[in-house]
Every structure is written in structure tokens, then in C-alpha cells.
Amino acid sequence: MIQQIVALIIILFFISRLFWQRKNKKISGNEFIFWLVFWILAALLIISLKKIDSFVAALGFSGKGIDFLFYLSVVVLFYLVFTLGLKIEKIERDITKIVRKISLNDKEDKN
């Protein structure tokens, strides 16, 4: 129970930071909505841990609901790291193309 309260306090802190960042225009509206939904969903999952425990038990797993949430979050994080890596590779390729075009244009201008 104390872990749930601590987790909810941490989530409230992150939500307050989210509103502060939105107020200071450090994040866009879409980012704000995404992260607000994310943190509210996280709070709802923490509040309903007993229901998740019974759901996990009904699936036949011996672990607790918090373990299930932890494993699920690790999988999601690995997926996000993978997609970020793909995006970074694409950006690097695009930058390389732009630099090549600029350098070729500079070379033609000098001739």
C-alpha cells in the first residue's frame, strides 16, 4: 500500500511538471496529451493493482500484477529504444544527403 502511495505521489509530480512545461511552451499540444494520458493510465494501473493481480492469476501466471506491469513496461521501453534507433539512423542518412548536396553545390559555385 505504501508503495502505491509513493508511486502516485511521483506520478502527480510528473503531471505537475508536464503542466509546467506546457505552460512554458516547452512541449507541443500533442506531446502534452500523449504524456498526460500516459501518466493518468499509469496512475489508474497502480490504483487497480488488485484487479491486475486477479487478471494475471486468471491467465495462469504465478506472479503478481506489479511484476506483470514491470515486464510489460520493459518490453515497451525496448520497443521505444528500437524505434528511436531507426529514427536516428534515418535522420543521419538525411543529414548526409543534405551535406553532400551542399558540398556539391559549393564546389560547382567555386568552379
Secondary structure, 3 states (H helix, E strand, C coil): CHHHHHHHHHHHHHHHHHHHHHHCCCCCHHHHHHHHHHHHHHHHHHHCHHHHHHHHHHCCCCCCHHHHHHHHHHHHHHHHHHHHHHHHHHHHHHHHHHHHHHHHHHHHHHC
